[in-house]
């Protein structure tokens, strides 16, 4: 870069003559500094106006060759001496420099042409001195500017509502509806430059877009700003018919003569939206953490570019759904969803199309069962058969899982409804226990609902329940003990009556009675009765004759026999009742 305090290399040969043209270009020379005396007493020019100083930093001069600078000359005539303004300019890369001056005329300001050939993308410096014909004043502050002769590229205009007349697609809006045009352009690098931004390859950059409707862009045309990426937008509405939007991209230096034309048609009224159906196909099953594809199709195509469908996925971890990326819709209405589900179980994909001016909205869903690992679950009780009214203890044991350790235990009495006994988190050993009071045979189940990676599991256990069977002996006249066993004593003329009372009542079902005699050191069965129907009170009686039983030892008991039609309680024997017979 040249020093902004550089002195002139030569005197301006103004030759003191006032004749000739107002402006006289003085060529630059390469004389030594000794030929350029400086007189600090000479007045410095005032108010230089030109590129980079009180003017634009980017130059697009129309004067050929060089460029013009307007300079204020203080006291152009002092004691008969006339002063002239002299401009010195140079290319910052050192490739060229030039001087320009004007005749020493008694005017307060002068327009001076500098015969420097400007190159696109190059940066220049200049300053001004006053000359009395023999010496120069101190120069003004140096000013800098960059030449930009290259206009931006032709604007690319897009509008999804009104496709260009020469392209595919149909209008999506009608007359009077607002629509937005998007503009895109970029600054063209100077000749010989691959990109802008390096020395000698500078460009002013995009500034705005000028536009006009149905006539070419002219002076004073309306504008929209361009952003840092060379983009802009414009929202307008149009009447019915064909229209053309003309757009010119303009850079910060004012270059702009590549005009774009976007012709389109605006209908008076749009046809009603077509009914659409959405079909969706998903695999019935898939592996967890494995890529899968869901495909779909919308009817009533074609569809304009840029249309999408919205996708949500519902799974065990997202019961209200989680949004996936929008999926582009092809012109023929087809689309494809790629996903890698991380959670097992039912994964439901719901796809919705919001509709547009030509198509109605549509939705569809499809479910894929994503695999999960199996885990063991068992359920045990301390016994298989319980007395009536006894309490059963149940223990569920759950194997390995991922993020769920909850087990539920249910009871369903025979002939009754299934009810929840307990729900809870298993302990560190995987166990969960519960108790249940039995009044009839009951099937217990334990269930694990599954988690993100392990499938649901269930186990069952049936505990059978006896009836409560109470026995009562009647008609004896005394009691005695043989060892620790209590015997009831009867006359041989009496009959032994054994009453059986069953709880719960089993009306019309059967009770049986059994008689055994002690002989030869063992008990031997003498009699087992047939069915004795139970009364509505749940009772039945067994009667045994003792006429020929003198001096004998006997024992009696009752049995409730489970009916094929009533499986709520199992067959139940009563306790032995002991008797002896006297004469």
Buried (B, 14 or more C-beta within 10 A) or exposed (E): EBEBEBBBBBBBEBEEEEEEEEBBBBEBBEEEEEEBEBEEEBBBBBBBBBBBBEBBBBBBBEEEEBBBBBBBBBEBEEEEBBBBBBBBBBBBEEEBBBBBBBBBBEBEBBBBBBBBBBBBBBBBBBBBBBBBBEBBBBBBEBBBBBBBBBBBBBBBBBBBBBBBEEEEBBBBBBBEBEBEBEBBBBBBBBEEBEEBEEEBBBBBBBBBBBBBEEEEBEEEBEBBEBEEEBBBBBEEEBEEEEBBBBBBBBBBBBBBEBBBEBBBBBBEEBEEBEEBEBBBEBBEEBEBEEEBEBEBBBEBBBBBBEBBBBBBBBBBEEEEBEEBEEBEBBEEBBBEBEBEBEBBBEBBBBBBBEBBBBBBEBEBBBBBBBBBBEBEBBBBBEEEBBEBEBEBEBBBBBBEBBEBBBBBBBBBBBEEEEEEBBBBEBEEEBEBBBEBEBBBBBBBBBBBBBBBBBBBBEBEBEBBBBBBBBBEBEBBEEEEEEEEEEBBBBBBEBEBBBBBBBBEBBEEBBBBBBBBBBEEEEBEEBEEBEEBEBBEEBBBBBEBEBEEBBEBBBBBBBBBBBBEEEEBBBBBBBEBBBBBBBE
